[in-house]
Amino acid sequence: PLYSSAASDVYKRQSLDLVTRLKNKWKIKLSESTQIHLNNQFGITDGNRSNLSETSFLEDGLNSSFTSSTNEILMNGYDFSSKAKFLKKLKKEGRNWVTSLDFKLAENQKTNDIDNSQVSELFSSEILQKLENHQNEQTIYGKTAYTEPLSKDKYLILSANFNRSVNSPTQTTFDVLDSQEQLNSTFSGALKSELTSAAFSLALKMNKKKHRLNLGVSPVTYTLTNSSEIFIKGIEKKKETILPFLFYNWKISNLNEMKFNYSTEINTPGISELFPIVNNSNPNFISRGNENLDLGYSHNFELAYNSFKSFSSKTLFLNLTHTISHDRVINTINVSENFIQTITPENSEKYNSTNLYLEYGFNISKLGIHPSAGVDSRLTNYIGKVNQEENEVTESVSRLTASVSNIDQSNFSLKLGYGLNFNTSEYSLRKEFNQEFFNQDTYLNLTVNFSKRLRFKTDITQNFYSKESFSDSRTFTIWNSSLSVSLAESKWRFGVMAKDMLNQNIGFSRTNSLNSLNESRFNALGRYMALNLTYSFKKK
């Protein structure tokens, strides 16, 4: 249903993380034809989060209720991974055997102190809770591959791999009453999710001077098993299928190249998407996983072309990708009358995504300039649900760019540019949900070398955000400058810089989701000046 009322959201977050990581690599040469490679990694993580979420519910333009959620989160954990690879070259040239074994172990603990409050004209309430999350993950992966040369540039490759991953998340929720903790069994529970896969692959590989080809098929079996005290019987999802693949690369010349890639894959749900316990730590955004999610299947297509002509500096880059997915996991959303959102993942019957990246540039020698233009666009089409009503949703995000710069940059470099970002969302049934907004930026970058030692830089960018579905439009300008000088013939450079000289860096962004438009404002440092001293390790 549609509501004539509205909600205003505020979200603030502070975080601090400390990560310590130790890595080592070993390469053992047993003989001229046999090697063993070992890679180990161990890490420890400590961190904290401070989150504040507030929602004001308005009825006829007046505050009707106010919901606030404060979360103080402490996190710690460790991870260990080890990889061993055995390489064996056999007597015949090009014939080899490679076997690898990967192991990973990770454990994480999170404690969340929650303070949720709600105030309206009729009542007020406050709920204090303590939420403890613990997750253990174990993964083992093995692969072996044998390569048989058929001729000088053709090879037959036989391979097999096995993977087993076990995730065991636990959530324990306590209600805090008069400083006493009491277990809340409704929001507590555990899940054991085990994913196993086995695959065999037969591939033909060809390496010629101008042509490279790799094609084959891979029969696979995936099994996902979820068990918990919440449901009586374990839930098993199994998929047996064939994954074809094809890669072709054509080197048209030393400066022109084209490639085509087709691959298929099994899409597995993440552990947070499977976890069946409600997380109400933020009452404005309640989430629950779905233990009944199926395994998905995707076809991925990619076409790429790049060209470069050195004399005219003509460059052309093209990359086009398209994905067709079945049973892809997306979030369904239920919105209550006071705008509380409950998010649950489900498999979508339809999900298609197309991405296009195109860039072209060239020199105009008579004018001494190099203009260029580009487009970066994504189009997504899927079946989405809002309040249990299915809609076919079409989303597009596009960025158009144009710029011009000078060719001879020995004394100075100048670049002028413009960018336009356009976002749209269209719904098959709920036309009133359609969204459309854009933002644009215009910029100038200038570097002047007054001498071999003295350098001046300045850049100025004006950003404009359209009004459309938002309360108003936004325009702000960021201007930075710097002046630096090298110290005699040394590699040291001393400088002074001024950031955000107009003091307009407000920290601002806009995005859209299935059922909402989001405007974010965040703290920015603002106007300041600084002295810097740099050292170059490059040889003069």
C-alpha positions in Angstrom: 0.0 0.0 0.0 0.9 3.6 -0.4 1.1 6.0 2.5 0.3 9.7 2.4 2.8 10.2 5.3 6.5 10.4 5.1 9.7 9.6 7.1 13.0 11.4 7.5 16.0 9.2 8.4 19.4 10.1 9.9 22.2 7.6 10.1 25.6 8.3 11.7 28.5 5.9 12.1 32.0 5.9 13.6 34.5 3.1 13.4 38.0 2.1 14.3 39.8 -1.1 13.2 43.2 -2.5 14.1 44.4 -5.4 11.8 47.6 -7.3 12.4 48.6 -9.7 9.6 51.6 -12.1 9.2 52.4 -13.6 5.8 55.1 -16.0 4.7 56.0 -17.7 1.4 58.1 -20.8 0.7 59.4 -22.1 -2.6 61.0 -25.5 -2.4 62.8 -26.9 -5.5 63.0 -30.6 -5.2 64.5 -31.1 -8.6 64.6 -29.3 -12.0 61.1 -30.6 -12.8 59.5 -30.6 -9.3 58.6 -27.7 -7.1 56.5 -27.1 -4.0 55.1 -23.7 -3.1 53.7 -22.9 0.4 51.8 -19.7 1.3 50.6 -19.1 4.9 48.7 -16.1 6.4 47.6 -15.3 9.9 45.6 -12.3 10.9 44.0 -10.7 14.1 41.3 -8.1 14.0 40.1 -5.8 16.7 37.5 -3.0 16.1 34.6 -1.0 17.4 31.6 0.6 15.8 29.3 3.4 17.1 26.1 3.6 15.1 23.1 6.0 15.4 19.9 5.6 13.4 16.9 8.0 13.8 13.6 8.0 12.0 11.0 10.8 12.3 7.6 9.7 11.1 5.5 12.7 9.8 1.7 12.8 9.4 0.4 15.8 7.5 3.8 17.5 7.8 3.9 17.1 11.6 6.0 14.8 13.7 3.8 11.8 14.7 6.5 9.5 16.2 10.3 9.3 16.6 12.4 6.2 16.7 16.1 6.1 17.7 18.6 3.3 17.7 22.1 3.4 19.2 24.6 0.6 18.8 28.0 0.3 20.5 29.7 -2.7 18.9 33.0 -4.4 19.8 34.5 -6.9 17.4 37.5 -9.3 17.5 38.6 -12.3 15.6 41.3 -14.2 13.8 41.8 -16.0 10.5 44.4 -18.5 9.2 44.9 -19.7 5.7 47.4 -22.0 4.1 48.0 -23.0 0.5 50.2 -25.7 -0.8 50.9 -26.2 -4.5 52.8 -29.1 -6.1 54.2 -28.6 -9.6 55.6 -31.4 -11.7 57.0 -31.1 -15.3 56.9 -34.5 -17.1 59.3 -35.6 -19.7 57.3 -34.5 -22.8 57.6 -30.8 -23.4 54.4 -29.0 -22.4 53.2 -32.0 -20.3 52.7 -31.1 -16.6 50.8 -31.9 -13.5 49.7 -29.3 -10.9 48.0 -30.1 -7.6 47.0 -27.6 -4.9 45.4 -27.7 -1.5 43.9 -24.7 0.3 42.7 -24.5 3.9 41.1 -21.6 5.8 40.0 -21.2 9.4 38.3 -18.1 10.7 36.5 -17.1 13.9 34.8 -13.8 14.8 33.1 -12.5 17.9 30.9 -9.4 18.0 29.2 -7.8 21.0 26.5 -5.2 20.4 25.0 -3.0 23.2 21.7 -1.7 21.9 19.6 1.2 23.1 16.3 1.6 21.1 13.7 4.2 22.0 10.4 5.2 20.4 8.4 8.4 21.3 4.9 9.3 20.0 2.0 11.4 21.1 0.5 8.5 22.9 3.4 6.6 24.5 7.2 6.4 24.9 9.3 3.3 25.4 13.0 2.3 25.6 14.5 -1.2 25.1 18.0 -2.1 26.2 19.5 -5.3 24.8 22.8 -7.0 24.4 23.5 -8.9 21.2 26.3 -11.4 20.9 27.3 -12.9 17.5 29.8 -15.6 17.0 30.9 -17.1 13.7 33.2 -20.0 12.9 34.2 -20.8 9.3 36.2 -23.7 8.0 37.0 -24.2 4.3 39.1 -26.8 2.5 39.6 -26.7 -1.3 41.6 -29.1 -3.5 42.4 -29.1 -7.2 44.5 -31.2 -9.6 45.1 -30.5 -13.2 46.9 -32.5 -15.9 48.0 -30.9 -19.2 48.7 -33.0 -22.3 50.3 -31.3 -25.4 48.5 -32.2 -28.6 50.8 -30.2 -30.8 53.2 -27.2 -30.5 50.4 -24.8 -29.7 47.4 -27.0 -28.7 46.8 -28.6 -25.3 44.3 -30.8 -23.6 43.6 -30.1 -19.9 41.9 -32.4 -17.5 41.2 -31.2 -14.0 39.1 -31.9 -10.9 38.4 -29.9 -7.8 36.6 -30.4 -4.5 35.4 -27.8 -2.0 33.9 -28.1 1.5 32.9 -25.0 3.5 31.2 -25.1 6.9 29.8 -21.9 8.5 28.4 -22.0 12.1 27.0 -18.6 13.1 25.3 -18.1 16.5 23.2 -15.2 17.8 22.4 -14.7 21.5 20.2 -11.8 22.6 19.8 -10.6 26.1 17.1 -8.2 27.4 18.7 -5.8 29.9 16.2 -5.0 32.8 17.4 -3.1 35.8 21.0 -3.8 34.8 20.2 -7.6 34.7 20.6 -9.6 31.6 17.8 -12.1 30.7 18.0 -14.4 27.7 15.6 -13.6 24.9 15.0 -16.9 23.1 12.9 -15.4 20.3 16.0 -13.5 18.9 18.5 -16.2 19.7 19.6 -19.3 17.8 22.3 -21.0 15.7 22.8 -22.3 12.2 25.1 -24.8 10.7 25.5 -24.4 6.9 27.6 -26.8 4.9 28.4 -26.3 1.2 30.2 -29.0 -0.7 31.0 -29.1 -4.4 32.8 -31.4 -6.8 33.7 -30.6 -10.4 35.5 -32.2 -13.3 36.7 -30.2 -16.3 37.7 -31.0 -19.9 39.3 -28.1 -21.8 41.0 -27.5 -25.1 43.6 -24.7 -25.1 45.2 -23.1 -28.2 48.0 -20.5 -28.1 48.9 -19.0 -31.5 50.6 -15.8 -32.3 47.4 -13.9 -33.0 44.8 -16.2 -31.6 44.2 -17.7 -28.2 41.4 -20.1 -27.4 40.2 -21.9 -24.3 36.9 -23.9 -24.4 35.5 -26.7 -22.4 32.8 -28.1 -20.1 32.7 -28.8 -16.4 30.1 -31.2 -14.9 29.5 -30.0 -11.3 27.6 -31.1 -8.2 26.7 -28.5 -5.5 25.0 -29.5 -2.2 23.9 -26.9 0.4 22.7 -28.3 3.8 21.3 -26.1 6.6 20.5 -27.4 10.0 19.3 -25.6 13.2 17.1 -26.3 16.2 14.6 -23.8 14.8 13.5 -26.3 12.1 13.0 -30.0 12.8 14.6 -31.4 9.7 17.7 -30.3 7.9 17.2 -28.4 4.6 19.2 -29.7 1.6 19.5 -27.9 -1.7 21.3 -29.8 -4.5 22.2 -28.8 -8.1 23.8 -31.0 -10.7 24.5 -29.4 -14.0 27.1 -28.7 -16.6 29.1 -25.4 -16.8 30.4 -24.6 -20.3 33.0 -21.9 -20.8 34.7 -20.3 -23.8 37.5 -17.7 -24.1 38.8 -16.3 -27.4 41.4 -13.5 -27.8 42.3 -12.1 -31.2 45.4 -9.9 -31.5 44.5 -8.0 -34.6 47.8 -6.1 -34.5 50.3 -4.9 -31.9 47.9 -2.0 -31.2 44.5 -3.6 -31.6 43.0 -6.5 -29.7 39.6 -8.1 -29.3 38.4 -10.7 -26.8 35.2 -12.7 -26.1 34.5 -14.5 -22.9 31.6 -16.7 -22.0 31.4 -18.4 -18.6 28.8 -20.0 -16.3 28.7 -20.3 -12.6 26.7 -21.5 -9.6 25.6 -18.6 -7.3 25.6 -19.6 -3.6 23.8 -17.6 -0.9 25.9 -15.9 1.7 25.8 -17.0 5.3 24.0 -13.7 6.4 21.4 -14.4 3.8 20.8 -17.9 5.2 20.8 -17.1 8.9 17.2 -17.6 10.1 17.2 -15.4 13.2 15.7 -12.0 13.3 18.1 -9.1 13.8 16.3 -6.2 15.5 19.3 -4.3 16.6 18.0 -1.4 14.5 14.2 -1.2 14.8 14.0 1.0 11.6 15.6 -1.8 9.5 14.8 -5.3 10.7 16.4 -8.2 8.8 16.0 -12.0 8.8 17.8 -14.6 6.6 16.1 -17.3 4.6 17.3 -20.9 5.2 15.2 -22.1 2.1 17.2 -20.2 -0.5 18.1 -22.1 -3.6 21.4 -22.3 -5.5 21.4 -19.9 -8.5 22.8 -20.3 -12.0 24.3 -17.5 -14.2 25.5 -17.0 -17.8 28.1 -14.4 -18.2 29.1 -12.8 -21.5 31.9 -10.3 -22.1 33.1 -8.6 -25.3 36.1 -6.2 -25.2 38.0 -4.3 -27.8 40.9 -1.8 -27.4 42.8 0.1 -30.0 45.7 2.6 -29.9 47.3 4.6 -32.7 50.5 6.2 -31.5 50.9 8.8 -34.3 47.4 10.4 -33.7 47.1 9.2 -30.1 43.7 7.8 -31.0 42.5 5.5 -28.3 39.3 3.4 -28.2 38.3 1.1 -25.3 35.1 -0.9 -25.3 33.9 -3.4 -22.7 30.4 -4.9 -22.9 29.2 -7.5 -20.3 25.8 -9.2 -19.9 24.6 -11.5 -17.1 21.5 -13.7 -17.1 20.8 -15.2 -13.7 18.2 -17.8 -12.5 17.3 -17.9 -8.8 19.6 -15.0 -8.0 19.2 -13.8 -4.4 17.7 -10.3 -4.0 16.2 -8.5 -0.9 12.4 -8.3 -0.6 11.1 -5.4 1.5 8.1 -5.0 3.7 7.3 -1.5 4.9 5.0 -0.9 7.8 2.7 2.2 8.2 5.4 3.9 10.3 8.1 3.2 7.7 9.8 0.3 9.5 11.5 -1.8 6.9 11.7 -5.6 7.2 14.3 -7.1 4.8 14.3 -10.8 3.8 16.3 -12.4 0.9 14.5 -14.4 -1.7 15.3 -16.1 -5.0 14.3 -13.9 -8.0 12.7 -15.6 -11.0 14.4 -13.1 -13.3 17.6 -11.1 -13.1 19.5 -9.6 -16.1 22.3 -7.1 -16.0 24.1 -5.3 -18.8 27.2 -3.1 -18.4 28.8 -0.9 -21.1 32.1 1.0 -20.9 33.2 3.0 -23.9 36.0 5.6 -24.1 37.4 7.4 -27.2 40.1 10.0 -27.5 42.3 11.6 -30.2 44.7 14.4 -30.9 44.0 17.6 -32.9 47.5 18.6 -33.6 46.8 22.0 -35.2 45.1 23.1 -32.0 47.4 21.3 -29.7 44.6 19.6 -27.8 43.5 16.0 -27.0 39.7 15.7 -26.6 38.1 12.5 -25.2 34.6 11.3 -24.3 33.2 8.2 -22.5 30.2 6.4 -21.2 29.9 4.0 -18.3 26.4 2.5 -18.0 24.6 -0.3 -16.1 21.1 -1.6 -16.8 19.5 -4.1 -14.5 16.1 -5.8 -14.8 14.7 -8.1 -12.2 11.6 -9.2 -10.3 11.4 -7.4 -6.9 8.9 -7.5 -4.1 7.7 -4.6 -1.9 5.0 -5.5 0.6 4.6 -8.9 -1.1 3.6 -7.3 -4.4 5.8 -8.4 -7.3 7.1 -5.8 -9.7 9.3 -6.0 -12.7 12.0 -3.4 -11.9 14.3 -1.8 -14.4 17.2 0.2 -13.0 19.8 2.2 -14.9 22.9 4.1 -13.7 24.8 6.0 -16.4 27.8 8.4 -16.4 28.7 10.4 -19.5 32.1 12.2 -19.6 33.9 14.7 -21.9 37.2 16.3 -21.4 39.9 18.2 -23.3 43.6 18.6 -22.4 46.7 20.1 -24.0 49.2 17.9 -25.9 52.4 19.7 -25.0 52.7 19.5 -21.3 56.4 20.5 -20.9 55.6 23.9 -19.3 52.0 23.5 -18.2 49.1 21.0 -18.3 45.5 22.0 -18.5 42.4 19.7 -18.5 38.8 20.8 -18.6 36.1 18.2 -18.1 32.4 17.5 -17.6 30.5 14.5 -16.1 26.8 13.7 -16.0 25.4 10.9 -13.8 21.8 9.8 -14.4 19.8 7.3 -12.3 16.4 5.9 -13.1 14.1 3.1 -11.7 10.9 2.0 -13.4 8.2 -0.4 -12.0 5.9 -2.5 -14.1 2.8 -2.1 -11.7 3.6 0.7 -9.3 4.3 3.6 -11.7 4.1 6.0 -8.8 7.3 4.3 -7.4 9.3 5.4 -10.5 12.5 7.3 -9.6 14.6 9.7 -11.6 17.5 12.0 -10.6 20.8 13.2 -11.9 23.9 15.0 -10.8 26.7 16.7 -12.8 30.2 17.9 -12.2 32.4 20.4 -14.1 36.1 20.5 -13.4 39.4 22.2 -14.3 42.9 20.9 -13.5 45.9 23.1 -14.0 49.6 22.5 -13.4 52.2 25.2 -14.2 56.0 24.6 -14.1 57.5 28.1 -13.6 60.9 26.5 -13.6 62.6 23.1 -13.1 62.1 23.6 -9.4 59.0 25.7 -8.9 55.5 24.1 -9.5 52.0 25.4 -9.0 48.8 23.2 -9.1 45.2 24.0 -8.8 41.9 22.1 -9.4 38.4 23.3 -9.1 35.2 21.2 -9.3 31.6 22.3 -9.2 29.0 19.6 -8.3 25.3 20.0 -9.0 22.6 17.6 -7.7 19.1 17.9 -9.2 15.9 18.4 -7.2 13.5 15.8 -8.8 12.2 13.6 -6.0 14.3 15.3 -3.3 13.4 18.4 -1.3 15.8 20.7 -3.1 18.8 20.8 -5.5 22.4 21.2 -4.3 25.4 23.0 -5.7 28.8 23.3 -4.2 32.3 24.0 -5.4 35.6 22.4 -4.2 38.8 24.4 -5.0 42.3 23.1 -4.0 45.7 24.7 -4.8 49.3 24.0 -4.0 52.8 25.5 -4.5 55.9 23.5 -4.2 59.7 23.8 -4.8 62.4 21.2 -5.1 65.4 21.7 -2.7 68.5 22.2 -4.9 69.4 19.1 -6.8 68.1 16.7 -4.1 65.0 14.5 -4.3 63.2 16.5 -1.6 60.3 18.8 -2.4 58.8 21.3 0.0 55.3 22.7 -0.5 52.2 24.5 0.9 48.7 23.4 0.0 45.2 24.8 0.5 42.3 22.4 0.5 38.6 23.4 0.0 39.5 27.1 -0.3 35.8 28.1 -0.6 34.8 25.9 2.5 32.0 24.2 0.7 32.9 20.5 1.1 29.7 19.4 2.9 30.1 15.7 2.3 27.1 14.7 0.2 25.8 11.8 -2.0 22.6 10.4 -3.4 21.6 6.8 -4.2 18.4 4.9 -4.9 17.3 1.4 -3.8 14.2 -0.8 -4.5 11.8 1.3 -2.6 13.6 4.4 -1.5 15.7 7.4 -2.5 18.6 8.1 -0.1 20.4 11.4 0.5 23.5 11.1 2.7 25.4 13.9 4.3 28.6 13.2 6.2 31.2 15.1 8.1 34.1 16.5 6.0 37.3 18.2 7.1 36.5 21.5 5.3 38.9 24.3 4.6 42.5 23.9 5.8 46.1 24.6 4.9 49.1 22.3 5.3 52.8 22.2 4.8 54.3 19.1 3.2 57.7 17.6 2.6 58.1 14.8 0.1 60.9 12.6 -1.1 61.1 10.8 -4.5 62.7 7.4 -4.8 62.8 7.7 -8.6 66.1 8.0 -10.3 66.6 11.4 -11.9 
